[in-house]
Structure formats: structure tokens, C-alpha cells
Amino acid sequence: MQVIKDISTLREAVRELPRPVGFVPTMGYLHEGHLSLARAARQACASVVVSIFVNPSQFGPNEDFSRYPRDLERDQRFLSEVPVDIIWTPDNLTMYPEDYQTWISVEKVAAPLEGKMRPGHFRGVATIVAKLFNCVQPDRVYFGQKDAQQVRVIQQMIRDLNFPLDMIVCPTARESDGLAMSSRNVYLNAEERKAAPVLYRALQNARRRFDEGERNADILRKQIETEIQTEPLASIQYVSIADADTLEELRVIKKDALISLAVFFGKTRLIDNIRLEIAPRK
């Protein structure tokens, strides 16, 4: 396993790898969700590259860039057990040299939800992911469904900019109580951690009602909000039921939909989602 910092060494090393090359971009402080992506790449690809880079351009001015958890030694130990072939750990100046001026903006699917709540976030995401793709030149890239809107944004960018690669979306990795795995979960205190699984319970109960035939999105939204509000530590930022492709909000669910939400527990902002799929007519 090679640990590489600069781009020229990375490109030279990747050229020597057997194809296909699978790539997992991360911001580090790895958990089982990240490792499941690396294992999926390991199973399907001859070679695996993982990047670790906390991308400053996707954080807003009042967000947690400076305190985002970092532990490179721990991450390397975890990845050695997969194992992966290359860990790429560029620094800020490598990715954003002085007088950096070029940005990628995905429009419609990046505008609502996280895009509305975190202005500029997806410009930073799209730009860094495009740069990572350009440097690694992978054949397949692996992302988790937990960041559902990010998945749609990157899918759109791959299509629009003709990246010659396949994107594989893997299921959200969860703790035993249903909480979606996230590097930010370490911010939760004991009481907040105990309360946080209400998010998945609310999503699952909405899915159950959908499976029973409910198609009114407003009713399902209200059900989710009401259940989350039973936890006094939870503060809802949004609950969305949107078209799974366009991310436009729905009143009536007639095709595949995405339920997504953002909720604060104290100062920690958690997101989660599930897909609702309309069964094809027989």
C-alpha cells in the first residue's frame, strides 16, 4: 500500500496499476461506511485508490471545517486491512494553488435541499470531485447513498462533462440502531446520540405507510416531522419528499421519490434519506 501526497507521483503510480481501477474519494476519519465502499471496489476492481482530503471549498464560513475530525494514522490502518493499493492525501495547496480561479457549478439538482441550506457547498463538491477524477483517472468510482443529493449532483456532472467512468452507488451504512454512519457522529454527546436514531425510525415508518398505499407527500412529511419532534433534542431544518431524479418537491408520489432530511441535535447537523420506489405495473 502506497501513501502518496503529490499529483505527479500519484499519476505515475496509477499508470502502473492493473485495470480496472476503483476509486473512493473521502474526507477521512473513516468509518464502516467508507470501508464498505473500499471493499466493494476491492471486490470488483483489480486495483483500489482512496483519497483523503478535507475539502475547504465545500464548507461554509460558519461550518465545521477547522474542527472536522482528522486522524490519518487511524485511516491508514483501517485501509491497510481492506487492503487498498494507494492512499492519496493531497494538501490544500496541491488542490487549490495560489490564484486558483476555476469552479464547476451543477445547476438544477444542486439548487434545493442541501444546496439551499449550504450556499456554495455543491460548487465545492463538484469542483473537488472533478479534480480528483482528473488526477486519479479511475474506471469506477464509489459513493454512498447516505449523501443522496451529492450522488445526484455527481451523476449529473459525470454525464454532462463526459467523464469516462462508471459510478457505483452503495447502500447507506448504519449503526445497529439505524443511525446513518457519519464522521460527524463523534460530535454527539451521549444524550444526543441516544436521540438521533429517531431519524431512521421516522423514515422507516413513512416508508411503511407508503408501502401500505399512501401517496400524499404532505401527509408523509407531516408524519415524519411529528415523529422527530417527539425527541426534544431534535431541531428540524427540513424534511423533503422529492422526485428522485429532479429533486423537485412532490405533492403526490407517482414515480420514484427521495425522502431526505436535515436535523440538528445540539450543534450537530445530521442528514439521512431513503428512496421510495413505485413498483412497475404487471
C-alpha positions in Angstrom: 0.0 0.0 0.0 1.4 3.3 -1.1 0.7 6.6 0.6 1.1 9.5 -1.8 0.8 13.2 -1.4 1.6 14.9 -4.8 -0.2 14.6 -8.1 2.7 13.7 -10.3 3.7 10.7 -8.1 0.0 9.6 -8.0 -0.4 9.7 -11.7 2.8 7.7 -12.2 1.7 5.1 -9.6 -1.8 4.8 -11.1 -0.4 4.1 -14.6 1.4 1.0 -13.1 -1.8 -0.4 -11.6 -3.8 -3.2 -13.2 -7.1 -2.2 -14.6 -9.9 -1.6 -13.8 -9.1 1.0 -11.1 -11.7 1.6 -8.5 -11.7 5.0 -6.6 -13.2 6.0 -3.3 -13.0 9.8 -2.5 -13.3 10.6 1.2 -12.6 13.3 3.7 -11.1 10.9 6.1 -11.9 10.0 9.7 -13.1 6.8 8.1 -16.0 4.6 9.4 -17.6 1.4 8.3 -19.5 3.3 5.5 -16.3 4.4 3.9 -14.7 1.0 4.3 -17.7 -0.7 2.8 -17.1 1.4 -0.3 -13.5 0.4 -0.4 -14.4 -3.3 0.0 -16.9 -3.0 -2.8 -14.2 -1.5 -5.0 -11.7 -4.2 -3.9 -14.2 -7.0 -4.8 -15.0 -5.6 -8.3 -11.7 -4.0 -9.4 -8.1 -5.1 -9.9 -6.8 -2.0 -8.1 -8.2 0.4 -5.5 -7.3 4.1 -4.8 -8.7 6.0 -1.8 -8.3 9.8 -1.4 -8.3 11.6 1.9 -8.8 15.3 1.6 -10.9 17.6 3.8 -12.1 19.9 1.1 -12.3 23.5 2.3 -14.4 24.8 -0.6 -17.5 22.8 0.4 -17.6 24.3 3.9 -19.5 27.5 4.6 -18.0 30.3 6.7 -19.9 29.2 9.8 -19.4 25.4 9.3 -17.0 23.0 10.9 -14.0 22.9 8.6 -11.5 23.7 11.3 -12.8 21.1 13.7 -13.8 18.4 11.2 -12.3 15.1 12.7 -9.0 14.1 11.2 -6.8 11.0 12.1 -4.7 10.0 9.1 -2.7 7.3 11.0 -6.0 5.6 12.0 -7.4 5.9 8.5 -4.2 4.3 7.0 -4.5 1.4 9.5 -8.2 0.8 8.5 -7.4 0.9 4.8 -4.5 -1.5 5.1 -7.0 -4.1 6.3 -9.1 -3.8 3.1 -6.5 -3.6 1.6 -6.2 -0.7 -0.9 -3.3 -0.1 -3.3 -2.9 3.7 -3.0 -4.0 6.2 -0.4 -3.7 9.7 -1.8 -3.5 12.5 0.8 -3.1 15.9 -1.0 -2.9 19.1 0.9 -4.8 22.3 0.3 -2.1 24.0 -1.8 -1.9 20.9 -4.0 -5.6 21.0 -4.8 -6.0 24.8 -4.8 -2.8 26.5 -5.8 -2.3 30.2 -5.4 -4.6 32.3 -7.7 -7.0 29.3 -8.2 -9.9 30.5 -10.3 -11.8 27.6 -11.9 -15.1 26.2 -10.4 -17.8 23.8 -11.5 -21.4 24.5 -10.9 -24.1 22.0 -11.4 -27.4 23.8 -11.6 -30.9 22.4 -11.1 -30.2 19.3 -9.0 -27.8 21.3 -6.8 -30.2 24.1 -6.0 -32.7 22.8 -3.4 -32.2 21.0 -0.1 -28.5 21.0 0.9 -27.8 23.5 -1.9 -30.3 25.9 -0.4 -29.2 25.4 3.2 -25.5 25.5 2.4 -24.9 28.0 -0.4 -21.7 27.2 -2.4 -21.5 23.7 -0.9 -22.1 21.8 -4.2 -19.8 24.1 -6.2 -17.1 23.0 -3.8 -18.1 19.4 -4.1 -18.4 19.3 -7.9 -15.1 21.1 -8.3 -13.1 18.9 -6.0 -14.6 15.6 -7.2 -13.9 16.6 -10.8 -10.3 17.4 -9.9 -9.9 14.1 -8.0 -11.3 12.2 -11.1 -8.9 14.1 -13.3 -5.9 13.2 -11.2 -6.7 9.5 -10.5 -8.3 8.7 -13.9 -10.3 5.8 -12.4 -12.6 3.3 -14.2 -15.1 3.1 -11.5 -16.0 5.4 -8.6 -17.8 4.5 -5.4 -20.2 6.7 -3.4 -22.7 6.1 -0.6 -26.4 6.7 -0.8 -26.3 8.5 2.5 -25.4 11.7 0.7 -28.2 11.3 -1.8 -28.2 14.8 -3.3 -24.4 14.7 -3.6 -24.9 11.4 -5.6 -27.3 13.1 -8.0 -25.0 16.1 -8.4 -22.1 14.0 -9.2 -24.1 11.7 -11.6 -25.2 14.9 -13.4 -21.6 16.2 -13.6 -20.3 12.9 -14.9 -22.9 12.8 -17.6 -22.6 16.5 -18.6 -18.8 16.6 -18.6 -18.4 13.1 -20.3 -16.2 11.6 -17.6 -15.2 8.1 -18.9 -16.1 6.2 -15.8 -18.9 4.2 -14.1 -20.4 5.4 -10.8 -21.5 2.8 -8.3 -23.8 3.9 -5.5 -23.7 1.7 -2.4 -26.3 1.5 0.3 -26.1 3.7 3.4 -24.1 2.0 6.2 -25.9 2.2 9.5 -25.3 1.5 13.2 -27.2 -1.3 14.8 -29.9 1.2 15.9 -30.3 2.6 12.4 -28.3 5.8 12.7 -26.6 6.5 9.4 -22.8 6.3 9.8 -21.1 9.7 9.6 -17.8 11.2 10.6 -19.8 13.9 12.3 -21.5 11.4 14.7 -18.5 11.8 17.0 -19.8 15.4 17.8 -22.9 14.0 19.5 -22.9 13.8 23.3 -24.4 10.7 25.0 -28.0 12.1 25.1 -27.9 13.4 21.5 -26.6 10.0 20.4 -29.4 8.3 22.1 -32.0 10.6 20.5 -30.5 10.5 16.9 -32.0 7.2 15.8 -35.4 8.8 15.7 -34.4 10.0 12.2 -34.3 6.5 10.7 -37.3 5.4 12.7 -39.3 8.2 11.2 -38.1 7.4 7.7 -38.9 3.7 8.1 -42.4 4.5 9.4 -43.0 6.8 6.4 -41.8 4.0 4.1 -44.2 1.6 5.8 -47.1 3.9 5.2 -46.1 4.4 1.6 -45.9 0.6 1.1 -49.5 0.5 2.5 -50.6 2.8 -0.2 -50.2 6.4 1.0 -49.2 8.7 -1.9 -49.9 12.1 -0.4 -46.4 13.6 0.2 -47.7 16.3 2.5 -49.2 13.6 4.8 -45.9 11.7 4.9 -43.9 14.8 5.5 -46.1 15.7 8.4 -45.8 12.2 9.8 -42.0 12.4 9.7 -41.9 15.8 11.3 -44.3 14.8 14.1 -42.3 11.7 15.0 -39.0 13.6 15.0 -40.5 16.3 17.2 -41.1 13.6 19.9 -37.4 14.0 20.6 -36.9 17.3 22.4 -33.2 17.4 21.4 -34.1 17.3 17.7 -34.5 20.5 15.7 -35.7 20.0 12.2 -34.1 22.1 9.4 -36.0 20.4 6.5 -38.0 17.3 5.6 -38.3 16.8 1.8 -40.1 14.3 -0.4 -38.9 15.0 -3.9 -38.7 13.4 -7.3 -35.7 11.0 -7.1 -34.3 12.3 -10.4 -35.0 16.1 -10.5 -35.2 16.6 -6.7 -38.3 18.8 -7.2 -40.7 18.7 -4.3 -43.8 16.5 -4.7 -47.4 16.8 -3.6 -48.4 13.4 -4.9 -46.0 10.5 -5.3 -46.5 9.0 -8.8 -42.9 7.9 -9.5 -39.7 7.0 -7.6 -39.1 9.6 -4.8 -36.5 10.5 -2.3 -37.3 11.3 1.3 -34.4 13.3 2.8 -34.0 15.4 5.9 -31.6 17.5 7.9 -31.9 17.7 11.7 -29.8 19.3 14.4 -29.0 17.6 17.7 -27.4 20.4 19.6 -24.8 21.9 17.3 -24.5 18.7 15.2 -26.3 18.6 11.9 -27.3 15.1 10.7 -28.7 14.1 7.3 -30.4 10.9 6.2 -32.6 9.7 3.4 -34.5 6.7 1.9 -35.8 6.1 -1.5 -39.5 5.2 -2.2 -39.9 3.1 -5.3 -43.1 2.7 -7.3 -43.5 -0.9 -8.3 -43.8 -1.4 -12.0 -47.3 -2.4 -13.3 -47.6 -6.1 -14.2 
